[in-house]
Amino acid sequence: MRKNLSQQKLLEILTEEIEILQQTSKNIKEVAPEIARQLHILKTTKLQYDIDTDKLEQLLEDHKRELQRKVVVPKWFLLMIAVVIIWLLGQSIFNLL
């Protein structure tokens, strides 16, 4: 009799689980079209974004100005180049005479 009672209890539990699964399946089938519709909307909607690049552009301008300020040919170098060119011109003229 105890064996029969266990089987009876197991059968009740299985029956309950089957009913729960059937109800869950029914709920999923009811919700599935809405989920599919929203998923389709998500897939077909183009993303819109707005990125504020003002700070980045300002930073780039600052770096550009800083580089232009630092990359300056020193006056002594220009003077030295001028002296060398004058000296070479003088040598060329002296050699022609």
Secondary structure as the mmCIF struct_conf table of DSSP 4:
data_model
#
loop_
_struct_conf.conf_type_id
_struct_conf.id
_struct_conf.beg_label_comp_id
_struct_conf.beg_label_asym_id
_struct_conf.beg_label_seq_id
_struct_conf.end_label_comp_id
_struct_conf.end_label_asym_id
_struct_conf.end_label_seq_id
HELX_RH_AL_P HELX_RH_AL_P1 ARG A 2 THR A 44
BEND BEND1 THR A 45 THR A 45
HELX_LH_PP_P HELX_LH_PP_P1 LYS A 46 LEU A 47
HELX_RH_AL_P HELX_RH_AL_P2 ASP A 54 LYS A 70
HELX_RH_AL_P HELX_RH_AL_P3 LYS A 75 LEU A 96
#
